[in-house]
Amino acid sequence: MNRVTVDREMCKECEYCMQFCPKKTILKKSETVNKMGYYAVHAADMTDCIACGICANVCPEGAITVEKDV
């Protein structure tokens, strides 16, 4: 299964990853704040992930990595 990993301590809640994801189901906003006071995103449902990498590319903080299942 493809995998998206978010470093929640680097996330500044810009939501670009959520906006640009072609599947719109992978990333969700967290219910708790990180150390900087932001509601960081987290990978919620990886079953639809196509590992396109758009989320990682648009993240201005570099908080997202994508691993494609081979």
KOLTI-435049 format. One record per atom (N, C-alpha, C): atom name; z, x, y. Coordinates in Angstrom, 2 decimals. Layout:
// KOLTI-435049
REC  a      zz      xx      yy
REC CA       Z       X       Y
...
// end
This chain:
// KOLTI-435049
REC  a      zz      xx      yy
REC  N    0.00    0.85   -1.18
REC CA    0.00    0.00    0.00
REC  C    0.00    0.90    1.25
REC  N   -0.77    0.52    2.26
REC CA   -0.79    1.23    3.52
REC  C    0.57    1.14    4.18
REC  N    0.86    2.14    5.04
REC CA    2.19    2.13    5.64
REC  C    2.15    2.51    7.11
REC  N    2.83    1.72    7.92
REC CA    3.01    2.01    9.34
REC  C    4.48    2.33    9.54
REC  N    4.75    3.46   10.19
REC CA    6.12    3.85   10.47
REC  C    6.30    3.95   11.97
REC  N    7.35    3.33   12.47
REC CA    7.65    3.36   13.91
REC  C    8.97    4.10   14.11
REC  N    8.94    5.11   14.96
REC CA   10.18    5.78   15.36
REC  C   10.79    4.92   16.46
REC  N   11.73    4.08   16.07
REC CA   12.25    3.08   17.00
REC  C   12.97    3.70   18.20
REC  N   13.44    4.92   18.08
REC CA   14.12    5.56   19.21
REC  C   13.12    6.04   20.26
REC  N   11.86    6.20   19.89
REC CA   10.82    6.60   20.85
REC  C   10.12    5.40   21.49
REC  N   10.22    4.24   20.85
REC CA    9.51    3.04   21.30
REC  C   10.09    2.54   22.63
REC  N    9.19    2.24   23.59
REC CA    9.61    1.72   24.89
REC  C    9.15    0.29   25.12
REC  N    8.89   -0.44   24.04
REC CA    8.63   -1.88   24.09
REC  C    7.40   -2.27   24.91
REC  N    6.39   -1.43   24.96
REC CA    5.19   -1.77   25.73
REC  C    4.37   -2.84   25.02
REC  N    4.50   -2.92   23.70
REC CA    3.83   -3.91   22.85
REC  C    2.32   -3.71   22.73
REC  N    1.79   -2.57   23.14
REC CA    0.36   -2.31   22.98
REC  C   -0.02   -2.39   21.50
REC  N    0.82   -1.85   20.65
REC CA    0.53   -1.86   19.21
REC  C    0.37   -3.28   18.69
REC  N    1.22   -4.17   19.15
REC CA    1.15   -5.57   18.72
REC  C   -0.09   -6.25   19.28
REC  N   -0.44   -5.95   20.52
REC CA   -1.59   -6.58   21.17
REC  C   -2.91   -6.16   20.56
REC  N   -3.03   -4.89   20.18
REC CA   -4.30   -4.36   19.70
REC  C   -4.48   -4.39   18.19
REC  N   -3.46   -4.74   17.45
REC CA   -3.57   -4.80   15.99
REC  C   -4.55   -5.90   15.60
REC  N   -5.60   -5.57   14.83
REC CA   -6.57   -6.60   14.46
REC  C   -6.00   -7.67   13.53
REC  N   -4.92   -7.38   12.84
REC CA   -4.32   -8.35   11.92
REC  C   -3.20   -9.17   12.56
REC  N   -2.60   -8.68   13.61
REC CA   -1.55   -9.38   14.37
REC  C   -0.33   -9.79   13.56
REC  N   -0.15   -9.22   12.39
REC CA    1.00   -9.60   11.56
REC  C    1.85   -8.40   11.17
REC  N    1.36   -7.22   11.42
REC CA    2.01   -6.01   10.93
REC  C    3.29   -5.69   11.70
REC  N    3.19   -5.66   13.02
REC CA    4.31   -5.23   13.85
REC  C    4.99   -6.41   14.54
REC  N    6.31   -6.37   14.53
REC CA    7.11   -7.41   15.16
REC  C    8.16   -6.74   16.04
REC  N    8.63   -7.46   17.03
REC CA    9.67   -6.95   17.91
REC  C   11.02   -7.03   17.20
REC  N   11.81   -6.01   17.36
REC CA   13.13   -5.96   16.73
REC  C   14.10   -6.88   17.46
REC  N   15.16   -7.25   16.80
REC CA   16.17   -8.11   17.41
REC  C   17.32   -7.30   18.01
REC  N   17.29   -6.00   17.80
REC CA   18.32   -5.12   18.34
REC  C   17.67   -4.06   19.22
REC  N   18.41   -3.56   20.17
REC CA   17.88   -2.55   21.08
REC  C   18.08   -1.14   20.52
REC  N   17.19   -0.23   20.96
REC CA   17.35    1.17   20.56
REC  C   18.29    1.86   21.56
REC  N   18.44    3.16   21.46
REC CA   19.37    3.90   22.33
REC  C   18.98    3.86   23.80
REC  N   17.69    3.60   24.07
REC CA   17.23    3.53   25.46
REC  C   17.30    2.11   26.02
REC  N   17.69    1.14   25.18
REC CA   17.82   -0.24   25.63
REC  C   16.59   -1.09   25.46
REC  N   15.62   -0.62   24.67
REC CA   14.39   -1.37   24.42
REC  C   14.45   -2.07   23.07
REC  N   13.79   -3.21   22.99
REC CA   13.63   -3.91   21.72
REC  C   12.42   -3.31   21.03
REC  N   12.65   -2.29   20.28
REC CA   11.57   -1.55   19.62
REC  C   10.86   -2.43   18.59
REC  N    9.60   -2.09   18.32
REC CA    8.87   -2.80   17.28
REC  C    9.18   -2.18   15.93
REC  N    8.88   -2.92   14.89
REC CA    9.03   -2.40   13.53
REC  C    7.92   -2.99   12.66
REC  N    7.61   -2.31   11.59
REC CA    6.60   -2.80   10.67
REC  C    7.20   -3.94    9.85
REC  N    6.60   -5.11    9.93
REC CA    7.16   -6.28    9.29
REC  C    6.47   -6.64    7.99
REC  N    5.16   -6.82    8.03
REC CA    4.44   -7.28    6.85
REC  C    3.25   -6.36    6.59
REC  N    3.42   -5.45    5.68
REC CA    2.39   -4.44    5.42
REC  C    1.28   -4.93    4.49
REC  N    1.39   -6.12    3.95
REC CA    0.38   -6.59    2.99
REC  C   -1.00   -6.74    3.63
REC  N   -1.07   -7.03    4.91
REC CA   -2.35   -7.21    5.59
REC  C   -2.85   -5.94    6.29
REC  N   -2.06   -4.90    6.29
REC CA   -2.42   -3.67    7.03
REC  C   -3.68   -3.04    6.42
REC  N   -4.65   -2.73    7.30
REC CA   -5.88   -2.08    6.86
REC  C   -5.89   -0.59    7.23
REC  N   -4.76   -0.10    7.73
REC CA   -4.59    1.32    8.11
REC  C   -5.68    1.80    9.05
REC  N   -6.03    0.97   10.02
REC CA   -7.08    1.34   10.97
REC  C   -6.59    2.40   11.96
REC  N   -5.28    2.45   12.20
REC CA   -4.71    3.45   13.09
REC  C   -4.73    3.08   14.55
REC  N   -5.20    1.89   14.88
REC CA   -5.26    1.49   16.28
REC  C   -3.86    1.49   16.90
REC  N   -2.89    1.00   16.19
REC CA   -1.53    0.95   16.73
REC  C   -1.03    2.34   17.12
REC  N   -1.29    3.32   16.27
REC CA   -0.87    4.69   16.54
REC  C   -1.65    5.27   17.72
REC  N   -2.93    4.95   17.81
REC CA   -3.76    5.48   18.90
REC  C   -3.39    4.93   20.26
REC  N   -2.97    3.67   20.34
REC CA   -2.65    3.07   21.64
REC  C   -1.20    3.29   22.06
REC  N   -0.37    3.80   21.19
REC CA    1.05    4.01   21.51
REC  C    1.18    5.19   22.49
REC  N    1.59    4.92   23.74
REC CA    1.70    6.00   24.71
REC  C    2.84    6.98   24.40
REC  N    3.77    6.57   23.58
REC CA    4.91    7.42   23.24
REC  C    4.69    8.22   21.96
REC  N    3.63    7.92   21.22
REC CA    3.39    8.61   19.95
REC  C    4.44    8.26   18.91
REC  N    4.94    7.04   18.97
REC CA    6.05    6.61   18.11
REC  C    5.58    6.06   16.76
REC  N    4.27    5.94   16.56
REC CA    3.74    5.28   15.36
REC  C    2.89    6.23   14.54
REC  N    3.12    6.20   13.23
REC CA    2.26    6.92   12.29
REC  C    1.75    5.93   11.27
REC  N    0.52    6.18   10.81
REC CA   -0.11    5.31    9.82
REC  C   -0.52    6.14    8.63
REC  N   -0.16    5.67    7.45
REC CA   -0.55    6.32    6.20
REC  C   -1.41    5.36    5.41
REC  N   -2.60    5.83    5.04
REC CA   -3.52    5.00    4.26
REC  C   -3.31    5.25    2.77
REC  N   -3.20    4.18    2.02
REC CA   -3.07    4.27    0.56
REC  C   -4.40    4.73   -0.02
REC  N   -4.33    5.68   -0.90
REC CA   -5.58    6.18   -1.51
REC  C   -5.78    5.67   -2.90
// end
